[in-house]
Amino acid sequence: MQFKRVWILLFIFSACNPPHDDVIIGNVHSIYSNILKENRIIWVHVPGNPDRKSSVDQHYPVVYLLDGDAHFASVMGLMQQLSEVNGNTLFPEMILVGILNTDRMRDLTPTAVSSTFYGDSSSVSTSGGGEKFTEFLERELIPHIDSLYPTAPYRIMIGHSLGGLMTINTLIHHNQLFNAYLAIDPSMWWDGQKLLKQADTALAQNRFNGKSLFLSIANTMPPEMDTTMVRKDTTGNTLHIRSILKLSDALKKNKENGLIWSYKYYEEDNHGSVPLISEYNGLRFIFDFYRFPASERLFDNNFTAASAIAAVNEHYQHISEQMGYGVLPAEGYINGLGYNFLQRKMYSKAEAFFMLNIKNFPKSANVYDSMGDYYVATGDTKNAKSNYVKALSIEENPVSRRKLEKLNGGK
C-alpha cells in the first residue's frame, strides 16, 4: 500500500492584502488498494493539530464519511464546534476520515442493476461493487488509519443517498465494522428494494447489541402530498421516500433486537439540503450521553475540588460504559476548566484539574506547562520552574521557554 501525504489547506483572503497564514484542516492520503485495483484519496482531520504527536496518550473515535469530497468541511466544522469550542462536550473529539469517490455508482451500490426504476441505464453500468468496497474498508482503509493515527475502538459510518444505502447495507450485513451508523435519506429503492427486504428480515432475526442508527428522511414528495398519502402511492414520484418510510416501519416493529435507533423526517429539507442538519442531529443522538451535565456546578464555591474531580470521573466512567472502552476527559477540556478556575482564583480546583491532566496525559508537554502557570499564579517559583523544565524535556516550545527564562531572570 502506497502512502503520500500533503496538507488540505483553507486559504483566508483579505480584500486588500494577500493571506498571511494557512489554516490547516487535515491531511490528504493517497492509498493504493489491492482490492479495488486503484489509488484512493482520503482526507483526514485530527482534533487540534492534524500532525498530532504520537507521544500524547489521547485516542479518538473515528468517523468514516462517504462522499467525503462533498461533506468533509461541514462535518469537520460541526465536530470541532461541538467538541472543542467554547467548552462544548456534546461530542467527543474525533478523527474524521473523508473517502473521496472514483466510481460512486460502483462503490456505493450493494447489487448490480441493468437499469433503475427511473429508466436510466448507462449511469448504472458499473453498479454492484459495494461488497468489494466494504472489503476495502475492512481490510485496507481501517487498518491503514489505525496504523497512522491515535484511534480508539469506536467507529461511526456516515452516508447520504447511495452512501446512505451503503450505510444500511453495512449495518445489516457487516455490523461488526462500526459502532454507530448515520444513514441520510438513503436510496432504499435500489434494485427493487432488495436491501429493504433484506433489512426487514435481518432486523427481525439478528441481534444489534451496542449498535446505534440514526435515519434521516428528506421531504421528496410532490407538494400536494403528505406522508399518509405517500404510503398509499405506487408511482415512481414517491418511491424514494416510500422506501425509507418502509425501513422506518421495519425498525419500529423490531424493538427487541438490541439496536439503539432514532429517525427524523425533515419537512423543510429536500434530498440535497438534508445532510448538514442530519449530521448534526444524528451525532447528537449517537452521543446523547456524552455532554457533561454538571459543568456549571463545578464553579459553585460550595462544591469542593474533590467533589468536582469525582463528578468528572463519574461522568466519564458512564461514557466509557456506553462506548465500550475506557474514555478519558479530553486534555483540552480539562485544561480549559483549569485555567477558568485559575482566572477566578479558585486555586484548589485549578490545581486538581491540572493534576488530573498530568495523571491522564503524562507524555504531554502542555499539561506541565499549564501546571507551571498554576505555580506562577500561586507564587511557587520553584515548582513553576520544575514544570516548565519538564514540559521542555518532552517538547521544545518557545512559549514554555520564554516563561522559564523569565523566572530565571532572563537567562
Backbone hydrogen bonds in HBPLUS format (Angstrom, degrees):
<---DONOR---> <-ACCEPTOR-->    atom                        ^
c    i                          cat <-CA-CA->   ^        H-A-AA   ^      H-
h    n   atom  resd res      DA  || num        DHA   H-A  angle D-A-AA Bond
n    s   type  num  typ     dist DA aas  dist angle  dist       angle   num
A0030-SER N   A0004-LYS O   3.19 MM  26  5.19 137.6  2.38 130.7 139.7     1
A0006-VAL N   A0028-VAL O   3.26 MM  22  5.25 140.0  2.43 127.5 138.7     2
A0028-VAL N   A0006-VAL O   2.83 MM  22  5.25 148.7  1.93 152.3 155.1     3
A0008-ILE N   A0026-GLY O   3.02 MM  18  5.30 166.0  2.04 136.3 134.6     4
A0025-ILE N   A0008-ILE O   3.37 MM  17  5.97 159.2  2.42 148.6 154.1     5
A0010-LEU N   A0023-VAL O   3.01 MM  13  5.23 153.5  2.08 147.6 155.8     6
A0023-VAL N   A0010-LEU O   3.27 MM  13  5.23 163.5  2.30 149.2 149.6     7
A0027-ASN N   A0044-VAL O   2.75 MM  17  5.12 152.4  1.83 148.1 155.0     8
A0044-VAL N   A0027-ASN O   2.85 MM  17  5.12 161.2  1.88 150.5 155.0     9
A0029-HIS N   A0042-ILE O   2.74 MM  13  5.01 168.5  1.76 156.2 160.2    10
A0042-ILE N   A0029-HIS O   2.86 MM  13  5.01 160.1  1.90 147.3 152.9    11
A0031-ILE N   A0040-ARG O   2.80 MM   9  5.10 173.3  1.81 155.5 156.3    12
A0040-ARG N   A0031-ILE O   2.60 MM   9  5.10 156.6  1.65 148.2 156.5    13
A0033-SER N   A0038-GLU O   2.86 MM   5  5.55 178.1  1.86 155.0 154.3    14
A0037-LYS N   A0033-SER O   2.76 MM   4  5.46 125.3  2.06 132.9 147.3    15
A0100-LEU N   A0041-ILE O   3.22 MM  59  5.74 162.5  2.25 163.6 166.6    16
A0043-TRP N   A0098-GLY O   2.90 MM  55  4.87 165.7  1.92 145.6 149.2    17
A0098-GLY N   A0043-TRP O   2.69 MM  55  4.87 161.4  1.73 152.5 156.7    18
A0045-HIS N   A0096-LEU O   2.89 MM  51  5.06 157.2  1.94 144.1 151.6    19
A0096-LEU N   A0045-HIS O   2.93 MM  51  5.06 160.3  1.97 143.7 150.3    20
A0049-ASN N   A0047-PRO O   2.81 MM   2  5.83 129.5  2.07 114.7  98.9    21
A0052-ARG N   A0049-ASN O   3.13 MM   3  5.14 127.2  2.43 129.7 121.7    22
A0056-VAL N   A0053-LYS O   3.33 MM   3  6.12 171.1  2.34 118.9 121.4    23
A0058-GLN N   A0056-VAL O   2.81 MM   2  5.69 142.2  1.95 102.0  92.5    24
A0060-TYR N   A0150-PRO O   2.85 MM  90  6.32 153.6  1.92 150.2 155.3    25
A0152-ALA N   A0060-TYR O   2.71 MM  92  4.87 150.6  1.80 126.6 121.7    26
A0095-ILE N   A0061-PRO O   2.90 MM  34  6.23 162.9  1.93 167.0 167.2    27
A0062-VAL N   A0154-TYR O   3.00 MM  92  6.51 157.5  2.05 156.8 163.4    28
A0156-ILE N   A0062-VAL O   2.89 MM  94  6.29 155.1  1.95 155.9 160.7    29
A0063-VAL N   A0095-ILE O   2.82 MM  32  6.20 164.3  1.85 163.4 167.4    30
A0097-VAL N   A0063-VAL O   2.78 MM  34  5.99 168.0  1.79 179.1 175.3    31
A0064-TYR N   A0156-ILE O   2.74 MM  92  6.03 173.1  1.74 169.9 169.1    32
A0158-ILE N   A0064-TYR O   2.96 MM  94  6.29 158.4  2.00 163.7 164.0    33
A0065-LEU N   A0097-VAL O   2.81 MM  32  5.96 175.0  1.82 161.9 162.6    34
A0099-ILE N   A0065-LEU O   2.95 MM  34  6.04 175.0  1.95 162.8 163.8    35
A0066-LEU N   A0158-ILE O   2.99 MM  92  6.20 173.7  1.99 175.3 173.3    36
A0070-ALA N   A0067-ASP O   2.95 MM   3  5.61 145.2  2.07 118.5 127.8    37
A0071-HIS N   A0067-ASP O   3.30 MM   4  6.56 149.5  2.40 148.9 157.7    38
A0068-GLY N   A0099-ILE O   2.91 MM  31  4.69 157.0  1.96 129.6 125.9    39
A0072-PHE N   A0068-GLY O   2.94 MM   4  5.04 142.8  2.08 146.4 145.2    40
A0075-VAL N   A0071-HIS O   3.08 MM   4  6.14 168.9  2.09 161.1 164.5    41
A0076-MET N   A0072-PHE O   2.88 MM   4  5.95 162.0  1.92 155.0 160.8    42
A0077-GLY N   A0073-ALA O   3.01 MM   4  6.14 163.2  2.04 145.5 149.9    43
A0078-LEU N   A0074-SER O   3.02 MM   4  6.17 158.3  2.06 145.4 151.5    44
A0079-MET N   A0075-VAL O   2.90 MM   4  6.07 168.3  1.91 154.8 157.6    45
A0080-GLN N   A0076-MET O   2.93 MM   4  6.09 164.9  1.96 152.7 157.1    46
A0081-GLN N   A0077-GLY O   2.90 MM   4  5.97 164.5  1.93 148.5 153.2    47
A0082-LEU N   A0078-LEU O   3.20 MM   4  6.32 160.1  2.24 149.9 153.8    48
A0083-SER N   A0080-GLN O   3.35 MM   3  5.33 162.8  2.38 102.3 107.4    49
A0084-GLU N   A0080-GLN O   2.90 MM   4  5.42 150.1  1.99 150.9 153.2    50
A0090-LEU N   A0082-LEU O   3.08 MM   8  5.52 122.7  2.42 152.3 168.2    51
A0091-PHE N   A0082-LEU O   3.19 MM   9  5.95 156.7  2.25 139.2 138.8    52
A0088-ASN N   A0085-VAL O   3.00 MM   3  5.77 164.0  2.03 124.4 129.3    53
A0106-ARG N   A0103-ASP O   3.16 MM   3  5.42 124.4  2.49 102.0 115.3    54
A0107-ASP N   A0103-ASP O   3.06 MM   4  6.31 171.1  2.07 162.2 163.4    55
A0108-LEU N   A0104-ARG O   2.99 MM   4  5.78 163.2  2.02 153.6 157.0    56
A0129-GLY N   A0106-ARG O   2.76 MM  23  4.75 128.2  2.03 132.9 143.0    57
A0130-GLY N   A0109-THR O   2.87 MM  21  5.01 140.3  2.02 149.9 140.7    58
A0116-THR N   A0120-ASP O   3.12 MM   4  5.82 149.6  2.21 152.5 161.2    59
A0119-GLY N   A0116-THR O   2.93 MM   3  5.31 166.1  1.95 113.8 117.8    60
A0124-VAL N   A0121-SER O   3.19 MM   3  5.58 155.5  2.25 110.4 117.5    61
A0127-SER N   A0124-VAL O   3.09 MM   3  5.12 167.8  2.11 111.7 114.9    62
A0133-PHE N   A0129-GLY O   3.03 MM   4  6.28 157.0  2.09 153.8 161.2    63
A0134-THR N   A0130-GLY O   2.89 MM   4  6.12 152.8  1.97 145.1 152.3    64
A0135-GLU N   A0131-GLU O   2.96 MM   4  6.22 149.5  2.06 140.4 148.8    65
A0136-PHE N   A0132-LYS O   2.88 MM   4  6.22 148.1  1.98 145.0 153.9    66
A0137-LEU N   A0133-PHE O   2.98 MM   4  6.37 153.6  2.05 148.0 154.7    67
A0138-GLU N   A0134-THR O   2.93 MM   4  6.20 167.4  1.95 154.0 156.6    68
A0139-ARG N   A0135-GLU O   2.84 MM   4  5.78 171.1  1.85 153.9 157.0    69
A0140-GLU N   A0136-PHE O   2.98 MM   4  5.20 146.4  2.10 131.0 139.1    70
A0141-LEU N   A0136-PHE O   2.89 MM   5  6.20 165.2  1.91 154.6 159.4    71
A0142-ILE N   A0137-LEU O   2.93 MM   5  5.72 168.4  1.94 152.2 155.6    72
A0144-HIS N   A0140-GLU O   3.02 MM   4  5.99 149.4  2.12 142.2 151.5    73
A0145-ILE N   A0141-LEU O   2.91 MM   4  6.20 162.6  1.94 162.9 166.1    74
A0146-ASP N   A0142-ILE O   2.93 MM   4  6.10 164.1  1.96 153.9 158.8    75
A0147-SER N   A0143-PRO O   2.94 MM   4  6.05 138.2  2.11 140.7 151.0    76
A0148-LEU N   A0145-ILE O   3.19 MM   3  5.34 141.7  2.34 102.2 112.5    77
A0149-TYR N   A0145-ILE O   3.00 MM   4  5.91 152.1  2.08 160.5 165.7    78
A0151-THR N   A0149-TYR O   2.85 MM   2  5.63 128.8  2.12 112.1  96.2    79
A0154-TYR N   A0152-ALA O   2.80 MM   2  5.57 141.3  1.95  98.0  90.5    80
A0179-ASN N   A0155-ARG O   2.76 MM  24  5.41 154.3  1.82 142.6 150.6    81
A0180-ALA N   A0155-ARG O   3.25 MM  25  6.66 152.8  2.33 150.1 154.8    82
A0157-MET N   A0180-ALA O   3.01 MM  23  6.48 154.9  2.07 149.1 154.9    83
A0182-LEU N   A0157-MET O   2.82 MM  25  6.17 155.2  1.88 165.2 171.1    84
A0159-GLY N   A0182-LEU O   3.11 MM  23  6.52 160.8  2.15 170.5 171.4    85
A0184-ILE N   A0159-GLY O   2.85 MM  25  6.03 176.9  1.85 166.1 165.4    86
A0163-GLY N   A0160-HIS O   2.78 MM   3  4.53 135.2  1.98 136.2 123.5    87
A0161-SER N   A0184-ILE O   2.95 MM  23  6.32 157.4  2.01 175.0 177.1    88
A0164-GLY N   A0161-SER O   2.97 MM   3  4.87 122.8  2.31  91.9 107.1    89
A0165-LEU N   A0161-SER O   2.96 MM   4  6.38 145.2  2.09 143.9 153.8    90
A0187-SER N   A0161-SER O   3.08 MM  26  5.14 149.3  2.18 120.9 116.5    91
A0166-MET N   A0162-LEU O   2.98 MM   4  6.35 154.4  2.04 146.7 152.3    92
A0167-THR N   A0163-GLY O   2.92 MM   4  6.15 140.5  2.08 135.9 147.4    93
A0168-ILE N   A0164-GLY O   2.98 MM   4  6.28 158.5  2.03 150.4 154.2    94
A0169-ASN N   A0165-LEU O   2.91 MM   4  6.17 155.5  1.97 145.5 153.4    95
A0170-THR N   A0166-MET O   2.88 MM   4  6.02 150.0  1.97 141.6 148.9    96
A0171-LEU N   A0167-THR O   3.03 MM   4  6.31 158.4  2.08 145.9 151.6    97
A0172-ILE N   A0168-ILE O   2.93 MM   4  6.11 161.5  1.96 153.2 157.8    98
A0173-HIS N   A0169-ASN O   2.87 MM   4  5.87 164.2  1.89 148.9 153.7    99
A0174-HIS N   A0170-THR O   2.75 MM   4  4.77 145.5  1.86 129.7 137.9   100
A0177-LEU N   A0174-HIS O   3.09 MM   3  6.05 175.0  2.09 132.9 134.5   101
A0212-SER N   A0179-ASN O   3.08 MM  33  6.56 147.0  2.19 142.2 152.3   102
A0181-TYR N   A0212-SER O   2.82 MM  31  6.10 146.3  1.93 138.8 149.6   103
A0214-PHE N   A0181-TYR O   2.90 MM  33  6.41 152.4  1.97 155.7 164.8   104
A0183-ALA N   A0214-PHE O   2.95 MM  31  6.28 148.0  2.05 162.0 171.7   105
A0216-SER N   A0183-ALA O   3.04 MM  33  6.47 163.4  2.07 159.9 162.5   106
A0185-ASP N   A0216-SER O   2.91 MM  31  5.37 144.1  2.04 123.1 133.1   107
A0188-MET N   A0186-PRO O   2.90 MM   2  5.59 136.2  2.09 104.5  91.3   108
A0190-TRP N   A0187-SER O   3.23 MM   3  5.99 171.0  2.24 121.9 124.2   109
A0193-GLN N   A0189-TRP O   3.23 MM   4  4.52 151.6  2.31 108.6 109.7   110
A0193-GLN N   A0190-TRP O   3.04 MM   3  5.29 123.1  2.37 104.2 118.9   111
A0194-LYS N   A0191-ASP O   3.14 MM   3  5.57 136.5  2.34 107.4 118.0   112
A0197-LYS N   A0193-GLN O   3.04 MM   4  6.37 154.8  2.11 153.6 158.9   113
A0198-GLN N   A0194-LYS O   3.04 MM   4  6.38 154.4  2.11 146.3 154.0   114
A0199-ALA N   A0195-LEU O   2.74 MM   4  5.93 154.4  1.80 152.0 159.2   115
A0200-ASP N   A0196-LEU O   3.04 MM   4  6.27 153.1  2.11 144.2 150.8   116
A0201-THR N   A0197-LYS O   3.30 MM   4  6.60 153.5  2.37 143.0 148.5   117
A0202-ALA N   A0198-GLN O   2.85 MM   4  6.08 169.4  1.86 155.2 158.6   118
A0203-LEU N   A0199-ALA O   2.85 MM   4  5.81 167.8  1.86 153.8 156.8   119
A0204-ALA N   A0201-THR O   3.13 MM   3  5.27 131.3  2.38  98.6 111.6   120
A0205-GLN N   A0201-THR O   3.00 MM   4  6.20 143.9  2.14 148.7 159.3   121
A0206-ASN N   A0202-ALA O   2.86 MM   4  5.42 163.1  1.89 153.0 154.6   122
A0208-PHE N   A0257-ASN O   2.65 MM  49  5.82 161.4  1.68 171.9 172.3   123
A0211-LYS N   A0208-PHE O   3.04 MM   3  5.51 155.6  2.10 141.1 139.2   124
A0260-ILE N   A0211-LYS O   2.94 MM  49  6.18 177.6  1.94 162.5 162.0   125
A0213-LEU N   A0260-ILE O   2.82 MM  47  6.32 145.5  1.94 153.1 161.8   126
A0262-SER N   A0213-LEU O   3.01 MM  49  6.55 141.1  2.17 152.4 164.2   127
A0215-LEU N   A0262-SER O   2.95 MM  47  6.35 160.2  1.99 149.9 156.2   128
A0264-LYS N   A0215-LEU O   3.01 MM  49  6.60 142.6  2.15 155.7 166.2   129
A0217-ILE N   A0264-LYS O   2.93 MM  47  6.18 151.0  2.01 162.0 160.8   130
A0266-TYR N   A0217-ILE O   2.81 MM  49  6.07 169.1  1.83 172.7 173.8   131
A0219-ASN N   A0269-ASP O   2.79 MM  50  5.83 164.7  1.82 172.7 168.4   132
A0225-MET N   A0222-PRO O   3.03 MM   3  5.69 168.4  2.04 130.1 132.0   133
A0230-VAL N   A0226-ASP O   2.90 MM   4  6.14 156.1  1.96 153.7 161.7   134
A0231-ARG N   A0227-THR O   3.18 MM   4  6.27 154.4  2.25 140.7 145.0   135
A0232-LYS N   A0229-MET O   3.10 MM   3  5.43 140.1  2.26 104.6 115.5   136
A0233-ASP N   A0230-VAL O   2.98 MM   3  5.02 149.0  2.08 103.4 113.3   137
A0238-THR N   A0235-THR O   3.36 MM   3  6.05 159.3  2.40 114.5 118.7   138
A0239-LEU N   A0236-GLY O   3.36 MM   3  4.97 159.2  2.40  95.7 101.8   139
A0242-ARG N   A0238-THR O   2.89 MM   4  5.89 161.5  1.93 161.2 167.5   140
A0243-SER N   A0239-LEU O   3.00 MM   4  5.98 155.5  2.06 144.9 150.3   141
A0244-ILE N   A0240-HIS O   3.33 MM   4  6.69 152.7  2.41 144.6 151.3   142
A0245-LEU N   A0241-ILE O   2.94 MM   4  6.15 160.9  1.97 152.9 158.4   143
A0246-LYS N   A0242-ARG O   2.96 MM   4  6.21 149.1  2.05 145.2 153.4   144
A0247-LEU N   A0243-SER O   3.11 MM   4  6.43 143.0  2.25 136.6 146.2   145
A0247-LEU N   A0244-ILE O   3.04 MM   3  4.95 118.5  2.44  92.0 107.6   146
A0248-SER N   A0244-ILE O   2.95 MM   4  6.35 156.1  2.01 151.1 157.3   147
A0249-ASP N   A0245-LEU O   2.95 MM   4  6.28 145.5  2.07 141.9 151.7   148
A0250-ALA N   A0246-LYS O   2.98 MM   4  6.30 150.8  2.07 143.3 150.6   149
A0251-LEU N   A0247-LEU O   2.98 MM   4  6.33 151.8  2.07 150.2 158.1   150
A0252-LYS N   A0248-SER O   2.98 MM   4  6.20 155.2  2.05 145.3 151.8   151
A0253-LYS N   A0249-ASP O   3.09 MM   4  6.33 152.0  2.18 149.8 155.7   152
A0254-ASN N   A0251-LEU O   3.35 MM   3  5.47 156.3  2.41 102.5 109.4   153
A0269-ASP N   A0266-TYR O   3.21 MM   3  5.43 166.5  2.23 110.0 113.9   154
A0274-VAL N   A0270-ASN O   3.13 MM   4  5.92 138.4  2.31 155.9 162.7   155
A0278-SER N   A0274-VAL O   3.10 MM   4  6.04 151.2  2.19 154.4 163.3   156
A0279-GLU N   A0275-PRO O   2.82 MM   4  6.00 154.2  1.89 157.4 163.7   157
A0280-TYR N   A0276-LEU O   3.11 MM   4  6.41 158.3  2.16 149.5 154.9   158
A0281-ASN N   A0277-ILE O   2.96 MM   4  6.15 175.9  1.96 149.5 150.9   159
A0282-GLY N   A0278-SER O   2.66 MM   4  5.58 154.8  1.72 146.0 154.7   160
A0283-LEU N   A0279-GLU O   3.04 MM   4  5.99 165.7  2.06 141.2 145.0   161
A0284-ARG N   A0280-TYR O   3.00 MM   4  6.16 152.9  2.08 146.0 154.5   162
A0285-PHE N   A0281-ASN O   2.91 MM   4  6.12 150.4  2.00 143.4 151.0   163
A0286-ILE N   A0282-GLY O   2.92 MM   4  6.19 167.0  1.94 152.4 155.7   164
A0287-PHE N   A0283-LEU O   2.99 MM   4  6.02 156.2  2.05 144.2 150.0   165
A0288-ASP N   A0285-PHE O   3.28 MM   3  5.06 147.8  2.39 115.5 108.9   166
A0290-TYR N   A0287-PHE O   3.06 MM   3  5.26 170.0  2.07 115.4 118.5   167
A0297-ARG N   A0294-ALA O   3.09 MM   3  5.26 118.2  2.49 100.5 116.0   168
A0298-LEU N   A0295-SER O   3.33 MM   3  5.47 141.9  2.49  97.4 107.2   169
A0299-PHE N   A0296-GLU O   3.15 MM   3  5.85 156.2  2.20 117.2 122.5   170
A0300-ASP N   A0297-ARG O   3.07 MM   3  5.31 166.8  2.09 112.8 116.2   171
A0303-PHE N   A0300-ASP O   2.91 MM   3  5.26 161.8  1.95 114.5 120.1   172
A0308-ALA N   A0304-THR O   2.91 MM   4  6.18 151.3  1.99 146.8 155.1   173
A0309-ILE N   A0305-ALA O   3.00 MM   4  6.26 163.1  2.02 154.0 157.3   174
A0310-ALA N   A0306-ALA O   2.97 MM   4  6.12 156.7  2.02 144.2 151.3   175
A0311-ALA N   A0307-SER O   2.90 MM   4  6.09 151.3  1.99 144.6 151.8   176
A0312-VAL N   A0308-ALA O   3.10 MM   4  6.37 158.4  2.15 148.1 153.3   177
A0313-ASN N   A0309-ILE O   2.93 MM   4  6.14 170.6  1.93 155.1 157.7   178
A0314-GLU N   A0310-ALA O   2.89 MM   4  5.99 156.4  1.95 146.1 152.8   179
A0315-HIS N   A0311-ALA O   3.05 MM   4  6.19 158.5  2.09 143.6 149.3   180
A0316-TYR N   A0312-VAL O   3.02 MM   4  6.30 164.7  2.05 156.8 160.4   181
A0317-GLN N   A0313-ASN O   2.95 MM   4  6.09 133.9  2.17 139.2 151.4   182
A0318-HIS N   A0314-GLU O   3.11 MM   4  6.43 151.9  2.19 145.0 151.5   183
A0319-ILE N   A0315-HIS O   3.00 MM   4  6.40 154.0  2.07 145.6 153.2   184
A0320-SER N   A0316-TYR O   2.96 MM   4  6.02 155.1  2.02 134.5 141.2   185
A0321-GLU N   A0317-GLN O   3.04 MM   4  6.34 151.6  2.12 144.8 151.7   186
A0322-GLN N   A0318-HIS O   3.06 MM   4  6.36 151.1  2.15 146.9 154.8   187
A0322-GLN N   A0319-ILE O   3.07 MM   3  5.07 116.2  2.50  94.6 110.3   188
A0323-MET N   A0319-ILE O   2.92 MM   4  6.15 152.4  1.99 154.7 162.4   189
A0324-GLY N   A0320-SER O   2.85 MM   4  5.76 129.1  2.11 143.3 154.1   190
A0334-ILE N   A0330-ALA O   3.11 MM   4  6.40 169.6  2.12 165.6 166.2   191
A0335-ASN N   A0331-GLU O   2.87 MM   4  5.96 156.3  1.93 150.0 157.8   192
A0336-GLY N   A0332-GLY O   2.91 MM   4  6.01 154.2  1.97 140.8 147.4   193
A0337-LEU N   A0333-TYR O   3.09 MM   4  6.40 155.5  2.15 147.2 153.3   194
A0338-GLY N   A0334-ILE O   2.93 MM   4  6.19 155.5  1.99 147.1 154.1   195
A0339-TYR N   A0335-ASN O   3.03 MM   4  6.39 158.7  2.08 153.7 157.8   196
A0340-ASN N   A0336-GLY O   2.99 MM   4  6.18 147.2  2.10 141.9 151.6   197
A0341-PHE N   A0337-LEU O   2.92 MM   4  6.22 158.6  1.96 154.0 158.6   198
A0342-LEU N   A0338-GLY O   2.92 MM   4  6.16 155.0  1.98 143.3 151.2   199
A0343-GLN N   A0339-TYR O   2.86 MM   4  6.03 156.5  1.91 146.8 151.8   200
A0344-ARG N   A0340-ASN O   3.19 MM   4  6.40 144.5  2.32 139.6 148.5   201
A0344-ARG N   A0341-PHE O   3.11 MM   3  5.12 122.8  2.46  94.8 109.4   202
A0346-MET N   A0341-PHE O   2.83 MM   5  4.93 164.0  1.86 152.5 148.5   203
A0345-LYS N   A0342-LEU O   3.02 MM   3  4.91 158.3  2.07 104.0 109.3   204
A0350-ALA N   A0346-MET O   3.02 MM   4  6.27 159.4  2.06 152.3 158.9   205
A0351-GLU N   A0347-TYR O   2.89 MM   4  6.05 169.3  1.90 154.2 156.4   206
A0352-ALA N   A0348-SER O   3.07 MM   4  6.19 158.1  2.11 138.7 145.0   207
A0353-PHE N   A0349-LYS O   2.97 MM   4  6.16 159.2  2.01 153.6 157.8   208
A0354-PHE N   A0350-ALA O   2.97 MM   4  6.16 162.2  2.01 154.7 159.9   209
A0355-MET N   A0351-GLU O   2.87 MM   4  5.99 155.5  1.93 148.8 156.2   210
A0356-LEU N   A0352-ALA O   2.93 MM   4  6.12 141.9  2.08 135.8 146.4   211
A0357-ASN N   A0353-PHE O   3.16 MM   4  6.44 154.2  2.23 143.8 148.8   212
A0358-ILE N   A0354-PHE O   3.11 MM   4  6.45 150.3  2.20 142.1 150.4   213
A0359-LYS N   A0355-MET O   2.92 MM   4  6.19 156.6  1.98 149.5 155.6   214
A0360-ASN N   A0356-LEU O   2.93 MM   4  6.19 156.9  1.99 148.6 154.8   215
A0361-PHE N   A0357-ASN O   2.72 MM   4  5.64 154.9  1.78 149.5 156.3   216
A0364-SER N   A0361-PHE O   3.13 MM   3  5.63 164.9  2.15 122.7 123.8   217
A0368-TYR N   A0365-ALA O   3.21 MM   3  5.65 129.5  2.48 108.0 119.6   218
A0369-ASP N   A0365-ALA O   3.14 MM   4  6.44 155.4  2.21 151.6 159.2   219
A0370-SER N   A0366-ASN O   2.96 MM   4  6.19 158.8  2.00 152.3 157.1   220
A0371-MET N   A0367-VAL O   3.09 MM   4  6.25 150.4  2.18 133.1 141.3   221
A0372-GLY N   A0368-TYR O   2.87 MM   4  6.09 149.3  1.96 143.6 152.0   222
A0373-ASP N   A0369-ASP O   3.04 MM   4  6.42 146.9  2.16 142.4 150.9   223
A0374-TYR N   A0370-SER O   3.04 MM   4  6.43 146.9  2.16 144.6 153.6   224
A0375-TYR N   A0371-MET O   3.06 MM   4  6.45 157.3  2.12 148.9 154.1   225
A0376-VAL N   A0372-GLY O   2.96 MM   4  6.26 149.2  2.05 148.1 157.0   226
A0377-ALA N   A0373-ASP O   3.01 MM   4  6.22 162.1  2.04 147.0 151.3   227
A0378-THR N   A0374-TYR O   3.03 MM   4  6.33 138.5  2.21 143.6 155.2   228
A0380-ASP N   A0375-TYR O   2.78 MM   5  4.93 148.7  1.87 154.4 153.0   229
A0379-GLY N   A0376-VAL O   3.13 MM   3  5.10 162.4  2.16 104.1 109.1   230
A0384-ALA N   A0380-ASP O   3.05 MM   4  6.21 149.0  2.15 147.3 157.0   231
A0385-LYS N   A0381-THR O   2.92 MM   4  6.12 167.8  1.93 157.2 158.5   232
A0386-SER N   A0382-LYS O   3.09 MM   4  6.34 162.2  2.12 146.4 151.6   233
A0387-ASN N   A0383-ASN O   3.05 MM   4  6.22 154.3  2.12 144.4 149.6   234
A0388-TYR N   A0384-ALA O   3.03 MM   4  6.33 157.6  2.08 153.8 160.2   235
A0389-VAL N   A0385-LYS O   2.89 MM   4  6.10 161.1  1.93 157.2 162.4   236
A0390-LYS N   A0386-SER O   3.02 MM   4  6.22 152.3  2.10 138.5 146.4   237
A0391-ALA N   A0387-ASN O   2.92 MM   4  6.15 156.9  1.97 145.9 151.8   238
A0392-LEU N   A0388-TYR O   2.94 MM   4  6.19 160.8  1.98 149.6 154.2   239
A0393-SER N   A0389-VAL O   2.91 MM   4  6.13 135.6  2.11 142.7 155.0   240
A0393-SER N   A0390-LYS O   3.21 MM   3  5.08 128.3  2.49  91.5 105.1   241
A0394-ILE N   A0391-ALA O   3.15 MM   3  5.40 141.0  2.31 101.1 111.8   242
A0395-GLU N   A0391-ALA O   3.02 MM   4  6.32 162.1  2.05 151.5 156.8   243
A0401-ARG N   A0397-ASN O   2.94 MM   4  6.09 159.5  1.99 155.4 162.2   244
A0402-ARG N   A0398-PRO O   2.98 MM   4  6.08 155.2  2.04 140.2 145.5   245
A0403-LYS N   A0399-VAL O   3.09 MM   4  6.37 157.2  2.14 148.7 154.9   246
A0404-LEU N   A0400-SER O   2.99 MM   4  6.25 159.6  2.03 151.2 156.2   247
A0405-GLU N   A0401-ARG O   2.95 MM   4  6.15 163.1  1.98 150.7 155.6   248
A0406-LYS N   A0402-ARG O   2.94 MM   4  6.07 152.9  2.01 145.7 152.7   249
A0407-LEU N   A0403-LYS O   3.16 MM   4  6.46 156.7  2.22 145.2 150.5   250
A0408-ASN N   A0404-LEU O   3.00 MM   4  6.26 136.8  2.19 142.1 154.8   251
A0410-GLY N   A0405-GLU O   2.59 MM   5  4.79 148.4  1.69 150.6 148.6   252
A0409-GLY N   A0406-LYS O   3.16 MM   3  5.19 153.7  2.23 109.4 109.9   253
